[in-house]
């Protein structure tokens, strides 16, 4: 009679994966979008140049070098490495003006987006929470604003108030307001039917607590994405108003006004027009790419 021996195998303990923190989870989904990471890197570079423009810029944006009028970029024949991107028609360094122009564009974007976001959240919460006559009145005003092209409405506002950077930023914040109102209202109406809102109302929470403590934090994800995309729209609108002479006034370095001043030199000095246009293009593209990455990282439906 033979006895069979049974080989025992050592059980290998399986360790459960360590759960990611919300910040790690956000970066995991955001970094999977390479375009969003590239956009974020360029935006960080632009913000660095805007903050440290006094150190980074090789020249003052208003200094005129009469011996270097319409000098080509340094890598072309006749160029000078003291003026890497060349000079304009009065001898000002284009690179320095672009760097100082980034400070103005970022500042206008922050002011316009912040003002329109705050007002849009307040009006959208009130319209979505109270409904009825208040909702109808707010949304009809928003519909009237959306019926007009945003740039045309901004031009009309600046024409009434007068051309300046402050008035241009105010006009941009006003024309951006309807998007935040509609988005906040839709998110508020969706959250109003949730159980946690009903429970908070039953235990006696005030309307202000319901709107700002319970509902608003759950509406922030789409608003953050819209605010990021609103930066690109604000920079583009500011450049358009500057191009039309309704934004920053000479000699303030601003990308749109630089394009307007250089139109007559398109054929003989292409660099005067090309580099401000490229800065507008790449900056707007970077904000759009980063907004797309934020949408992927903050939208729960895209994570499933």
C-alpha positions as CSV (number, residue, x, y, z in Angstrom):
1,X,0.0,0.0,0.0
2,X,1.6,3.2,-1.2
3,X,0.9,6.5,0.5
4,X,0.8,9.6,-1.7
5,X,2.4,12.7,-0.3
6,X,0.7,16.0,-1.0
7,X,3.0,19.0,-1.7
8,X,1.9,22.1,0.2
9,X,2.4,25.4,-1.5
10,X,3.2,28.5,0.5
11,X,0.4,31.0,0.1
12,X,1.7,34.4,-1.2
13,X,-0.1,37.2,0.6
14,X,-1.7,39.6,-1.7
15,X,-1.4,43.2,-0.6
16,X,-4.3,45.5,-1.4
17,X,-3.4,48.5,-3.5
18,X,-2.9,51.7,-1.5
19,X,-5.8,54.1,-2.2
20,X,-4.7,57.4,-3.8
21,X,-5.4,60.7,-2.1
22,X,-7.8,63.1,-4.0
23,X,-4.8,65.1,-5.1
24,X,-2.9,62.0,-6.4
25,X,-6.0,60.8,-8.2
26,X,-6.4,64.2,-9.8
27,X,-2.8,64.3,-11.0
28,X,-3.0,60.7,-12.3
29,X,-5.9,61.5,-14.6
30,X,-4.5,65.0,-15.5
31,X,-1.0,63.7,-16.3
32,X,-2.4,61.0,-18.6
33,X,-3.3,63.9,-21.0
34,X,0.1,64.9,-22.5
35,X,-1.4,67.9,-24.2
36,X,-2.7,69.2,-20.9
37,X,0.7,68.8,-19.2
38,X,2.3,70.7,-22.1
39,X,-0.3,73.4,-21.7
40,X,0.3,73.6,-18.0
41,X,4.1,73.8,-18.5
42,X,3.7,76.7,-20.9
43,X,1.3,78.5,-18.6
44,X,3.7,78.2,-15.7
45,X,6.4,79.7,-18.0
46,X,4.2,82.6,-19.0
47,X,3.3,83.3,-15.3
48,X,7.0,83.2,-14.4
49,X,7.8,85.7,-17.1
50,X,4.9,87.9,-16.0
51,X,5.9,87.9,-12.4
52,X,9.7,88.4,-13.0
53,X,9.4,90.5,-16.1
54,X,11.8,93.1,-14.6
55,X,14.5,90.5,-14.3
56,X,13.8,88.3,-17.4
57,X,13.3,91.0,-20.0
58,X,16.7,92.1,-21.5
59,X,15.5,95.7,-22.1
60,X,12.9,98.1,-20.9
61,X,9.7,97.8,-23.0
62,X,9.6,101.6,-23.7
63,X,13.3,102.2,-24.5
64,X,13.8,103.2,-28.1
65,X,17.1,102.4,-29.8
66,X,17.3,104.7,-32.8
67,X,20.3,102.9,-34.3
68,X,18.3,99.6,-34.4
69,X,15.1,100.4,-36.2
70,X,13.2,97.3,-37.6
71,X,16.2,95.1,-36.8
72,X,15.5,91.4,-37.8
73,X,15.8,88.5,-35.4
74,X,19.3,87.6,-34.2
75,X,19.5,84.4,-36.4
76,X,18.9,86.3,-39.6
77,X,21.3,88.4,-41.6
78,X,21.6,91.8,-40.1
79,X,20.3,90.7,-36.7
80,X,21.9,91.4,-33.3
81,X,21.9,89.0,-30.3
82,X,21.2,92.0,-28.1
83,X,17.7,92.0,-29.7
84,X,16.9,88.2,-30.0
85,X,13.5,88.7,-31.7
86,X,14.3,92.0,-33.4
87,X,13.0,95.5,-32.9
88,X,9.9,97.4,-34.1
89,X,9.6,100.6,-36.1
90,X,10.8,102.8,-33.3
91,X,13.6,100.6,-32.1
92,X,11.9,98.9,-29.1
93,X,13.0,95.3,-28.3
94,X,10.2,92.9,-29.3
95,X,11.1,90.2,-26.8
96,X,11.0,92.6,-23.9
97,X,7.6,93.9,-25.0
98,X,6.3,90.4,-25.3
99,X,7.4,89.5,-21.8
100,X,5.9,92.7,-20.3
101,X,2.8,92.0,-22.4
102,X,2.3,88.6,-20.8
103,X,2.1,90.4,-17.4
104,X,-0.8,92.5,-18.7
105,X,-2.6,89.6,-20.4
106,X,-2.4,87.4,-17.3
107,X,-3.5,90.2,-15.0
108,X,-6.5,91.0,-17.2
109,X,-7.4,87.3,-17.5
110,X,-7.3,86.9,-13.7
111,X,-9.4,90.0,-13.1
112,X,-12.0,89.3,-15.8
113,X,-12.4,85.6,-14.9
114,X,-12.6,86.2,-11.2
115,X,-15.2,88.9,-11.4
116,X,-17.4,87.0,-13.9
117,X,-17.0,83.8,-11.9
118,X,-18.1,85.4,-8.6
119,X,-21.0,87.2,-10.2
120,X,-22.0,84.2,-12.2
121,X,-22.0,81.9,-9.2
122,X,-24.1,84.3,-7.1
123,X,-26.7,84.8,-9.9
124,X,-26.7,81.1,-10.9
125,X,-27.2,79.9,-7.3
126,X,-30.1,82.4,-6.7
127,X,-31.8,81.4,-10.0
128,X,-31.4,77.7,-9.6
129,X,-32.4,77.7,-5.9
130,X,-35.4,80.0,-5.8
131,X,-36.7,79.4,-9.3
132,X,-40.0,81.2,-10.2
133,X,-40.0,84.9,-11.1
134,X,-36.4,85.4,-9.9
135,X,-35.1,82.6,-12.2
136,X,-37.1,83.9,-15.1
137,X,-35.9,87.5,-14.7
138,X,-32.2,86.5,-14.4
139,X,-32.3,84.0,-17.3
140,X,-34.1,86.5,-19.7
141,X,-31.3,89.0,-19.1
142,X,-28.7,86.3,-19.7
143,X,-30.5,85.3,-22.9
144,X,-30.4,88.9,-24.1
145,X,-26.7,89.1,-23.5
146,X,-26.1,85.8,-25.3
147,X,-28.1,87.0,-28.3
148,X,-25.3,89.5,-29.0
149,X,-21.8,88.5,-30.2
150,X,-19.5,88.7,-27.2
151,X,-16.9,90.8,-28.9
152,X,-19.5,93.3,-30.3
153,X,-21.0,93.7,-26.8
154,X,-17.5,94.2,-25.3
155,X,-16.8,96.9,-28.0
156,X,-20.1,98.6,-27.2
157,X,-19.3,98.7,-23.4
158,X,-15.7,100.0,-24.0
159,X,-17.0,102.6,-26.4
160,X,-19.4,103.9,-23.7
161,X,-17.0,103.8,-20.8
162,X,-13.9,104.9,-22.8
163,X,-10.8,103.0,-24.0
164,X,-8.6,101.8,-21.2
165,X,-7.3,98.6,-19.7
166,X,-9.6,98.8,-16.7
167,X,-12.7,99.3,-18.9
168,X,-11.6,96.5,-21.3
169,X,-11.3,94.1,-18.3
170,X,-14.7,95.2,-17.1
171,X,-16.3,94.6,-20.5
172,X,-14.7,91.2,-20.8
173,X,-16.0,90.1,-17.4
174,X,-19.5,91.3,-18.3
175,X,-19.6,89.4,-21.7
176,X,-18.3,86.2,-19.9
177,X,-20.9,86.4,-17.2
178,X,-23.8,84.5,-19.0
179,X,-21.7,81.3,-19.3
180,X,-21.1,81.0,-15.6
181,X,-24.7,81.9,-14.7
182,X,-26.1,79.2,-17.0
183,X,-23.6,76.6,-15.8
184,X,-24.1,77.3,-12.1
185,X,-27.9,77.3,-12.5
186,X,-27.9,74.0,-14.3
187,X,-25.6,72.4,-11.7
188,X,-27.7,73.8,-8.8
189,X,-31.0,72.5,-10.3
190,X,-29.4,69.0,-10.6
191,X,-28.1,69.1,-7.0
192,X,-31.5,70.3,-5.6
193,X,-33.0,66.9,-6.1
194,X,-30.3,65.0,-4.2
195,X,-31.0,63.4,-0.9
196,X,-28.4,65.3,1.1
197,X,-30.0,68.6,0.1
198,X,-33.5,67.3,1.2
199,X,-32.0,66.1,4.5
200,X,-30.3,69.4,5.2
201,X,-33.5,71.2,4.5
202,X,-35.5,68.9,6.8
203,X,-33.2,69.5,9.7
204,X,-33.6,73.3,9.3
205,X,-30.6,74.5,7.2
206,X,-31.0,78.1,6.1
207,X,-31.1,78.9,2.3
208,X,-27.7,80.5,2.5
209,X,-26.2,77.4,4.1
210,X,-27.9,75.2,1.6
211,X,-26.6,77.3,-1.4
212,X,-23.0,78.0,-0.3
213,X,-22.2,75.0,2.1
214,X,-24.2,72.1,0.6
215,X,-24.8,72.8,-3.1
216,X,-21.9,75.1,-4.3
217,X,-19.0,72.7,-3.4
218,X,-20.6,70.0,-5.6
219,X,-20.9,72.4,-8.5
220,X,-17.2,73.6,-8.6
221,X,-15.8,71.0,-11.0
222,X,-17.5,72.3,-14.2
223,X,-17.0,75.8,-13.0
224,X,-13.2,75.3,-12.6
225,X,-13.0,73.9,-16.2
226,X,-15.1,76.8,-17.5
227,X,-12.9,79.3,-15.7
228,X,-9.8,77.8,-17.2
229,X,-11.3,78.1,-20.7
230,X,-12.5,81.6,-19.8
231,X,-8.8,82.6,-19.4
232,X,-8.2,81.9,-23.1
233,X,-11.3,83.8,-24.1
234,X,-10.3,86.7,-21.9
235,X,-6.8,86.9,-23.4
236,X,-8.2,86.7,-26.9
237,X,-10.8,89.4,-26.3
238,X,-8.2,91.6,-24.7
239,X,-6.0,91.2,-27.7
240,X,-8.9,92.0,-30.0
241,X,-9.8,95.1,-28.1
242,X,-6.2,96.2,-28.1
243,X,-6.0,95.6,-31.8
244,X,-9.0,97.9,-32.3
245,X,-7.5,100.6,-30.1
246,X,-10.0,100.1,-27.3
247,X,-7.8,98.3,-24.8
248,X,-4.3,99.2,-23.7
249,X,-3.1,102.5,-25.1
250,X,0.4,103.2,-26.5
251,X,3.1,102.9,-25.4
252,X,1.8,100.2,-23.0
253,X,3.1,96.8,-24.2
254,X,0.1,94.6,-25.1
255,X,0.0,91.8,-27.7
256,X,-3.1,93.1,-29.5
257,X,-1.9,96.7,-29.7
258,X,1.5,95.4,-30.9
259,X,-0.2,93.7,-33.8
260,X,-2.2,96.9,-34.6
261,X,1.0,99.1,-34.6
262,X,2.8,96.6,-36.9
263,X,0.3,96.1,-39.7
264,X,2.0,98.6,-42.0
265,X,5.2,96.6,-41.8
266,X,3.8,93.1,-42.6
267,X,5.7,92.8,-46.0
268,X,9.0,94.4,-45.1
269,X,9.3,93.3,-41.4
270,X,7.4,90.1,-40.8
271,X,8.8,89.5,-37.3
272,X,7.0,92.6,-35.9
273,X,3.6,90.9,-36.6
274,X,4.5,87.2,-36.3
275,X,5.8,87.0,-32.8
276,X,2.9,88.8,-31.0
277,X,0.5,86.7,-33.0
278,X,2.3,83.5,-32.0
279,X,2.2,84.5,-28.4
280,X,-1.5,85.0,-28.5
281,X,-2.0,81.7,-30.4
282,X,0.2,79.5,-28.2
283,X,-1.2,81.0,-24.9
284,X,-4.8,80.5,-25.9
285,X,-4.0,77.0,-27.1
286,X,-2.2,76.2,-23.8
287,X,-5.2,77.3,-21.7
288,X,-7.6,75.3,-23.9
289,X,-5.4,72.2,-23.6
290,X,-5.2,72.6,-19.8
291,X,-8.9,73.0,-19.6
292,X,-9.4,69.8,-21.6
293,X,-7.1,68.0,-19.1
294,X,-9.0,69.5,-16.1
295,X,-12.3,68.2,-17.6
296,X,-10.8,64.7,-17.9
297,X,-9.6,64.8,-14.3
298,X,-12.6,66.4,-12.6
299,X,-15.5,64.7,-14.5
300,X,-16.6,61.5,-12.7
301,X,-18.1,60.1,-15.8
302,X,-14.8,60.2,-17.7
303,X,-13.1,58.3,-14.8
304,X,-15.3,55.2,-15.1
